[in-house]
Amino acid sequence: MDGVMSLRRRSRREWLATALVGAGLLAFVTLVYAVVVLAGGALLGRPTSSPAVALSVLATAVVALTFDRVSSWLSGLVSRAVHGGRPSPYDVLGQFSGTAAGGYAAEELPSRMARVLAVGTGAQWSQVWLVLDGKPRLAAPWPPDAPLDAVLDPTDTSVRGRRSQPVLHDGELLGLLVVQERDQVPLTSVEERLFAGLAVQSRLVLRGARLRVELEQRAAELSTRAEELRASRQRLVDAQDNERRALERDVHDGAQQHLVALAVNLRLAETLAARSPERAVPLLEAQEAAAAHAVETVLQLSQGIYPPLLADGGLEPALRAASINSATPVDLTADGLGRYPPGVEAAAYFCCLEALQNAAKHARASTIRIELRGAPDGSLTFRVSDDGCGFDPDGIPAGSGLTNMRDRLDAVDGVLTLSSSSGSGTLIEGRIPGGERSR
C-alpha cells in the first residue's frame, strides 16, 4: 500500500495508457454488441431496430465473462507500448506482490525481486543485498551474469548512475536495493518513486531471506560442531585404548615381574627352610623389601590412572600435591570450590597437570599460577598462567597435549581457550558448565 501511495501522482504516460485501455475496452464492448446482437439478429431475420432480448443477454454475458481477461491483455499491451516495452510501475508493483505472496521457494525470492526491480526501473542491472552481522552480503543480481564485483560497497553512490535504497524494518537495516542506470538514461521521477516503493514492500521478503541464511549458517555450525565432537570422541576412544595397552605393558614389565620374582623366592625359601634353615632366613628378610618395592610399583600405576588424593580430597589438594614436585614454583589459589562428579574433577585435574608440565618444560617462567573457581550454579573454572616467553598460537600447530585437554573437556561439555604471545606468557583457561555436585 505504501508503494502504491508513493506512485499516486501519475505521469503523462500513465494518463495516456489509462485512456488507451479505456478506449480499447469501449471498442471491445461495442464490437461484441455489434457481432452478437446486430449480426446475429440479421442472420435470424430480425430488424436492427428491434434486436432480440436473448441476443442482448448473450452479448452481456460474453462481455462479463471476458472483460477481466481482455482488460489485463490491453493493459499489458498498452503499458509495453507506452513504456518502451516495459511494464508500468503499477504492473511492476503488482508483479512484485504476486512474487512475494506466490508459491515460490524462499531461496528464489531475492532473485525474482532483483528481476522485478531491473525490469521496472529499466536499469542496466540490479542487486539485492542482505545485511548480516552488520555487513552487506550480495543475495541476488539481475541479470544473473551481472559482474559480482560491480558493487564493492553497496552504500557507495559516488559512482555515476548508481542508486541505492535501504530496506528498514522497525528501524533495523535488513538490506539494500541497488540499481545501475543505463548510460544517458537516468531514472524518471515515477521510476524513482517505484524504486522507493519496492524498497518498502521488500521488507518481509528480505527479513525472511535473512532468517533463512542465518538458519543455514547455524545448521552448518551445528554440523561442524557435531563432526568435531565425533572426532573428539574417537580420539578419546583411541587414547583410552593406547592408555590401556600402555598400562598392560607397565603391569607386565614392572609390577608383574616383581611379583613373579617374589613368588619364586618365597618358594625357594620354603624349600631352604626344610633343608637349610640358616640360608632361608636372610632370603625371607630380603623378600620384605621386594614386597615393599612391588607395592610401591602398584601404587605408582594406580596413581597414574586416578590419583587417590583426587578421589578422597578433591581437586585442590590433589593439584597442591602434584605441584610440589614442579621445577618451577607454583602459586595455587581456590575460591568457592566444592566437590564435583569424578569425571569433571578428573578432566580439570589432568588439564591443569598437562598445562603445568608444559609450562615447566617450555615456558622458562619464574612462576606458574593456578586459579580454581567454583560458581554457585555448579560450574567450574580453572586458569593456568605463567610469566614465561610465550609463543604465537597461530604459528605453531596444536600438539597432542593441547588436543588431549580439549578432548577431556569436550567429554564433559567444557570449553578450553588458549591465549599467548611472544614475551607475554601463556594462559590456558577451561570452563565446565554447572551440574549437580557430587556432594
N, C-alpha and C positions, 0 to 999 in steps of 0.2 A: 504494500500500500504506500509506503514512504517513497519507493522508486516511482510509482505511478504519479504521485502528487508532484514529484520533482519534475515531471515531464508535462505538467498540466498546460504550460504555455506552448502552443503549437506553432511550428514554423509555417511559412507559405506552402512548403512541400506537403506538410501534413494536411493543411486545409484542401489543397488540390487533390490529394489522394482520397480524402473523405468524399469530396464532391464527385470524383470519378466513380467511386464504389457505389454511391447513391444513384448516380445516373445509370450505371450498369444494372443495378437491381431493378430500377424502374423499367428499363428496357426488357429485362428478363420477364417481369410480370406481364408487361404488355404483349410480349411475344407469346407467352403461354396462353393468355386470353385469346389472342388472335388465332393461334393454331387450334386450340381445343374448342372454343366457343364458336368463333366465326367460321373457320374452315370446317369444323365438324358439323356445324349447322347446315352449311352449304351442301355437304355430302349427304346429309339426311333430308335435304329439300326444304329446310326451314328458312324463312326470310331473315336477313340480318337485323331487321328492325325489331324482331321479337325472338331472341335466342331461347333455346330450351333451358329450363331451370336445371335439369340434370347435367347439362354440359357446363353450366356456370359453377355448379357444385364440384364437378370433376376438375375444372380449372383451378378452383380454390384449393382443393385437396393436393393437386400437383405442386402448386406454389408452396403450400405449407410444408410438404414433405421434403422439398428440395431447397428451400430458401437458405437454411444454415450452410449447407454444403456449397451452394453457389456463392453465398456471401463470403465464406472463407476463401474460396478459389479466387474470386475477384479481388479480395483484399491482398492476397499474396501476389497476384499478378500485377496489380496497380502499384503495390509497395515496391516491388522489384524494379518496375519501370521508373517510378519517381525517384527512388534512392539509388539509382545506378546499379541495379541488380542485387542490392542488399535488402533485407527485410527492414521494416520501420522500427524505430525504438520501441513502440508498443508491442510489436511482434517479438522483438528480442526479449522483452520482459516476460511475455507470455511463454516463450520457449524456455527461458531460464526457470520460471516457476514450474513448468512441466518437468524439466530436468531434475529439479530439487525434490519434487514430490513423486516422481516416477519410480518405476521398479528397477532402477539401475543399481549395480553393485556400488558399495561405498567407495571402493578404490577408483571407480570410473568418474565419480562426480567432479573432482578437480579438473580433469582433462576436458570434460564436457563444458565446465564453466569457462575454461580458457578459450574454448572454441566459440562459445556464445559471445564472449567478450570481444574477440578479434573480429568476428563477423558483424556484430552490432555496431562497432565503432569504426570499422574499415581500417583498423591498424595494420601495420606491417607484420607485427607479431604481438602476442600477449603472453603473460606468465602469471601463474598463481603461486604465491609464496605462503608458507606456514611459518609461524614464529614458535620455535621450540626451545625451551630453556633460555629465552631471551635472544636467540639467534635466528635469523631468517633462513629458511630451507626451501629450495625450489620443489614445489609439489607437482606442477604440470605446465609445460609450454604449449603454445599453439602458433604455427603448425608444429607437429611432433618433431620435425627435423630442424627446428629453430636452434641456433647455437646455444648450448647450455651456459657458455661463459659470456653471453651477451650482456648480462647484468651481474656484475661482481658484487654490487651493493644496491639492492632494490630501492633503498631510500635515497639514492643519489639521483637527483633530477637535473644535474648540471648538463647532462648530455642533451643535445638539441632534439626536440621531439619526443623526449621521454616523459611519460606521465605515470604517476603513482597515486594510488588511493589506499589508505589504511582501512582495515576491516576491524571494527571495535565491537565488543560485546560487554556491556556493563563496565565500561572503562578499561577493559583489558584488550591489548593488541593481539588479535588472533592471527592476522596475516596481512598480506598486501596484494593488490591487483596492480599489475604493471603493463603498460602498452607502449609501443614504439610507433609513432606516427609515420606515415609514408612521406617521402620527400615532397616538399611543397604542397602537402595536403594535410593541414592541421585539423584537429577535431573541431566540428561546429559546436555552437552553444547547446544544441539539442543532444549531440553525441557526448558532450561533457556532462550534461545532466544525466544521460543514460549511464555513463561511467560511474557517477556518484551513486545512482540508484542501484546499480548492480552490486556495488560495494556494500550497500545497506542490506540487500537481500541475501547476500552470500554469507551472512554471519553464521547461521545454523549449519550451513554446508561445511564451512571451514572449521567450525567447532567440532563437528562430527569427524572430519578428516584428521584433525589434530588428536582427538581422543583415540582414533584408530591407530595412528602412528605411535602414540605413547603406549598403547596396549601391546603393539608389536614389539616395541623396544623392551617392555617389561617381560614379555614372553621370551624374548631372546636372552635377556639377562637371567631369567629363571632357568632356561635350558642350559646356559653356560654354567650356572651355579650347580645344577644337578649333575652335569658332566664332571665338574671339579670335585664334587662330593663323591661321585662314583670312583674317580681316580684316587681320591684320598682314602676311601675305604679299601680299595685294592692295595694301596701302598701299606696300609695298616696290617692287612692280612699277610702281605709278603714280609713285612717287618716282624710280625709275630712268628711266622714260620722260621725266619732267619734266627730270631732270638731263641726259639725252641731248639733248633739244631745246634746253636752255639752252647746252649745250656746242656744239651746232651753231651757235647764234646767236653765241656768243663767237668761234668759229673764223671764221665768215663776216664778222662786223663788226670783228674785231681782227686776228688773225694773217693771215687771207686777204687783207685789204686791204693790209697791209704787204707781203706777198709779191707781190701784183699790182703795187703801185707800184714795188717793187724790180725786177721783171721789165721793166716799161715803161721805167724809167730806164736799165736796162742795155742794152736795145735802142737807146734814144736815144743812149747813149754810144758804142755800136758805130757808129752812123751818123755821129756827130760825129767819131769817130776817123779816118774816111776823108776827111771834108770839111774839118773844122776841129779839128785835134788839140788846140789850146790850150784850146778850150772843153770838150773831153771829159775832160781831167784833173781839174778841180775837181768835175765831175759824178760821176766814178768815186770820188773821195775821199768825197763825200757819201754814196755808197751803202754805204760801210763802216759808217757809223753807223746807216744804215737797216737793214742786215742784222743788226747787233747788237741793235737795237730789236726786230726780228722774232723773233730767237732768245729774247730776254727774254720776249716775249709768249707764245711757245710754252711756255717753261719754267713760267711762271705758270699756264697752263692745265693742264699736266701735274701740277703740284703740287696743284692743286685736285682732281684725280682720285685720285691716290695719291701722297703725299709720297715723294720718292726717299729721304730720310733714314730714313723708317719702314721701307722695304724693305731698306735697306743696314745700318742700325744698330739698328733695333728701336724699341720703344715709348718707352723712357726718353729717348734723345737726340732723338727726333722731338718729344716734348712739351716738352723743355727749349728746343728751338729755337723752337717755336710760342709759348711763354710769354714769350720775350724781348720781344716787341712788345706785351705786355699793358699796359694803362694802370694796372692795379693790381698791386703786387708779388706775385710768385708764389713760394711755397716748395714745392719738389718733392722728395719722398723716394721711394726704391725699395728694396725688400727681397726677396731671393730671386727676382729677375726673370730670366727666360730668354727664349728666342725661341719664338714660338708660330705656329701656322698664319696665313697672311696675313689670312684672314677674321676671325680672333679679334683680331689686332693692329689691324686697321682698325676693327673695332667699338669696341674700347676707346679707340683714339686719337680717333675722331670724337665719341664720347660725352664724353670728357674735354674736348675742344676746345669742344663745344657748351656744356657746363657752365661752362667758363672764360669764354667770351664772354658768357653770360647773367649771370654774377656780376659781370663787369667793367661791364656795361651797367646793371644794375638794382639790385645789392646795396648800392652805396655803402659797400663794405667797405674796410678798411685793408690787408688781406692776404687772399690766397687760398691755400689749401693743397691740394696734390695728393699723394695717397699711392698708390703702386703696390706690390702684394704678390703674389708667386708662392708657391704651396704645393708641397710635394713630390709631391702627387698630380696636378700639372699644372694645377690651377685657377688662375684669375687674378682678383684683386680690385682695384678702383680706388675711391678716395674723393676727391671734390672738395668742399671745405667752405670757408665764408667766415664772417667775423665781422660781416656786414652787417646790414641792417634786417630781413631775413626777411619771411615772409608766411604767410598762412593757406592751406594747400593746398586745403582744402575750400571756401574762398570764392572761389577763382579757378580757372576751367576750365583744363585742361591745354592748353598751346599746341602748335604744330607742332614746336617744338624738343624738348620732352619726349616727344611721340609718336614722333618720329624716333629718339630714343635708345632707347625701349622696343622699337621695331621692329628696330633694329640688333641689340640683344641677343637678341630673340626668334629672330632668324635663326641665332644660334649657341647656342641653348638657354640663354641667360643670363637673369639677373633684375636688374631695376633697382628701387631703392627711393629714395624722397624723403622727407625729414623737414625741417620748418621751422616756425617760429613767429615772430610779430612781435617784433622786438628781439633774437632769439636766433640769427640767421644761418640758413644753409641747408646741408644736407648731401645730396649725391647719391652713392649707392653702387651699384656694379654688381659682379656676380659671374658669372664664366663658368666652368662646370664643367670638370673636368680632361679632358684628352685627350693624345695623344702630341704632344710638342713637335716643332716642325719640324726643329730641330737643336740 
